[in-house]
């Protein structure tokens, strides 16, 4: 018997114990579970541990945790049920030396979550490490997160979840642990600076966090949405391994979930893709106030990782390679937290860029690539097609049913949309974001209003001008209408109208256009 595992786990290393073909069994361990990789299936068995944030100390608790894991993760299952990851919560019967997977639940000696195995190489942390993350993949991930959040249970007013005091408690716990764990002067200086920043942000954001909770932004989310818990699956991305063992870590502000993924992309050196993820998620979720709190939650998530790495460093043999790696991981997350907080010398440099072009000229394509190229600062895109629908209570991809110059496309609605874009842009610039406004901006006075805003905010201003032959514009609009997968509802009639009253860029405006 292997000395590092109990008799039951040792017995389950025998391929003959499984009710399906198995050539070999591999064992993985976490602080809370054994995971047995057996053929086309994986079996996750909870360890009988009792920690401050996790209690699997009794068989009944482990049974309940397996059932909870099935329920919590079932929310992320792909539409194609044949591709789902979580299959069943199964009893293990028999004896520890001769276990049987399945059987009468009343005779269970243990419980396991049965999962479909997937290639570890398809986890997004591995995909990112190979440099294989793509823009469509991040766009699909953003929609996946927004979709499951849209249907997630909402914390009611009497629930104990997501209150500002609870958020503050979790943030302070990270910093307290780091102060106890680390000893280097520079490490502690960073912890001190981040502690001061966190306290200032808690004072500033308290009312906003409370307002977001009142608006239903605290929901039963994932709780651990980093890249290693996201899987590339055919043409999409699916989340798995949500937190089932601690309700307080799962019932959280929706911005906290997406902030974990956003932060992890920064950590993997994929800042541009983080910009794309965030902007696509904002479009899909309609969560206008999220950018206010997102940097705070991203710093919190980075400090969680720093804390865990610091604890692991203390547990390992001093001077070993593993200990050195753990210490460097803790320090790298501290540096990232400082960067995300915008602490000197990493203070963000906001700017304002607008697009200009007829329908079908490639504005969204070009603005997406602008986002992906912003590797040295926080960047967000606002789209007029999305904002127009949001102001009228519609989702980004919903059909408005409006005709030419009517409904959402009346002169009044057009003016309201640009006014809202300008107001939101001013707020984002004030928060230190780089802002791309993706709209037609065919009239000079509309462009001038945003140029004036940039001057008032004392930030650089530029125009991303997009052009294409008219027949190409028509072909793109026909294809977009047929696909029905974009927020734009521009028709050929809209294009013909635009051709009649579009005002070309002035010489002054052309002097501040970006190269493509």
TIDREN-293983 format. One record per residue (C-alpha): x, y, z. Coordinates in steps of 0.5 Angstrom, whole numbers, plus 500, padded with zeros to 3 digits. Layout:
XYZ
...
! end
This chain:
500500500
502507498
504510505
502517503
494515502
489511506
487504504
481506500
485511496
490505495
485500493
482505488
489505484
487498482
484499475
480493476
476497481
472501476
465499472
468501466
475500462
481502465
488501463
491505469
489510475
493516476
492520483
492528484
492531490
489538493
489540500
481538500
481532495
484526492
482526484
483519481
484519473
481512471
480511463
475516461
473518468
475522474
473521481
474526486
474524493
473529499
479529504
476528511
479535513
476541517
479547516
477554517
474555510
472548509
469542513
469535510
470532517
464527517
461522511
455526511
459533510
462529504
456527501
453533502
459537499
459532493
451533492
453541492
459540487
454537482
449542483
454548483
458546477
452544473
450551472
456551467
454545463
454546455
448546452
450539449
449535455
454529452
460534453
458536460
464535465
460533472
456526471
454524478
455524485
456516487
457512493
463508494
460501498
464495500
470496505
476500504
480494502
475492497
471498495
465498490
464504486
456505486
451501490
446502495
447509498
445507505
451503505
456508503
463508506
465514502
462519496
465521490
464526484
464522478
467527472
468526465
476527463
478532459
485534456
489538461
492541455
485544454
485548461
486555459
492556463
496551459
493554453
495561455
502559457
503556450
500563447
494560444
489564447
485567441
480573441
474569439
476565445
476571450
469573447
466566448
469566455
466573456
459571454
459564458
460568464
455573463
450568461
451564467
451570472
444573468
441566471
444566477
440566484
441573487
442575494
436577497
436583502
436579508
442574506
449575509
453575502
457580499
456586504
461591504
464589511
464582509
468584503
473588507
474582512
476578506
481583504
484585510
485577512
489577506
494582508
494580515
497573513
502576508
504581514
505574518
508570513
513575509
519578512
523581507
523589507
521590500
516585501
513588507
513595504
509593498
504590503
504596507
502600501
497595498
494595505
493603505
490603498
485597500
483601506
482608502
478604497
474600502
472607504
471610497
467604495
463602501
457606498
458603491
458596494
452597498
448600492
451594487
448589492
441592492
441592485
442585485
449584483
451580488
449573486
451565487
457565482
463561481
468564486
474561483
474563476
482563474
484560468
486553471
478553472
476554465
476549459
477550452
471546449
470545442
468552439
467555446
470556454
466552460
468554467
468548472
471547479
466552482
467553490
462549493
465548500
464555503
458559501
461566503
466565497
461563492
456568493
459574491
459581487
459579479
465583478
469579483
468573479
470576472
476580476
479573478
480572470
482579468
487579474
490572471
490574464
495580467
499575471
500571464
502577461
496577456
494584458
491586451
486580452
484582459
482588456
478584450
475580456
473585460
470590454
466584452
463582458
461589460
457589453
454582455
452583462
450591461
454592468
455599468
458600475
463594474
469598472
469602479
470596483
473591478
481594480
479593487
477586486
483584482
488587487
484582492
484576487
492577486
493578494
489571495
494568490
500572494
497569501
497562498
504562495
506565502
503560506
506554502
513558502
513557509
511550509
516548505
524546506
528553507
532553501
529548497
527549489
520549491
520554497
524559492
519558487
513559492
516565495
517568488
510567486
508571492
512576490
510576483
503577485
505582490
508586484
502585480
497587485
501594486
500594478
493593478
492598484
496603480
501605485
507609483
510608478
505604475
500609475
495608469
495613463
488614461
487616454
481617449
480614442
474614438
472611431
470614425
467610419
460608415
457601417
461595415
467599415
470595420
470599426
469594431
474589428
479595429
477597436
478590438
485589436
486596439
484593445
488587445
494592443
494596450
499592454
501597458
494600461
487598463
483599457
475599456
471599449
464602449
460601443
454605441
450599438
450596445
449602449
443604445
440597446
442598454
438605454
432601452
433595456
435590451
441585451
446587446
444581441
437583442
433585436
429592437
425591431
426599430
426601423
430607419
429613423
424610428
425607435
432606437
434609431
430616432
434622432
432623439
435616441
441617437
442624441
441620448
446614446
452619444
450623451
450617455
457615451
460621453
458621460
460614461
467616458
468622462
467617468
472612466
477617464
476620471
477613474
484612470
481608464
484608457
477609453
475607446
468609444
466605438
461609434
460611427
462619429
460621422
458628424
463633426
460636432
459629435
467628434
468635437
464633443
469628445
475631443
473637448
472632453
479629452
482636453
477638459
480631462
487633460
488626456
491624449
485624444
485620437
481617432
481610429
478612422
476606418
474605410
472600405
469601398
462601398
460595395
465591401
460595406
454592403
457585402
459586410
452588412
449583408
453577411
452580418
445581418
445573416
449571421
445575427
451575431
453582432
449588436
449592430
442592426
445597421
441595414
443597407
438603408
442605413
448605409
445609404
443614408
449615412
453616405
448622404
450626410
457623413
461629414
469627412
474628417
477635417
485636416
486637424
482631425
486627420
492629424
490625430
488619426
491612428
495608423
492601422
! end
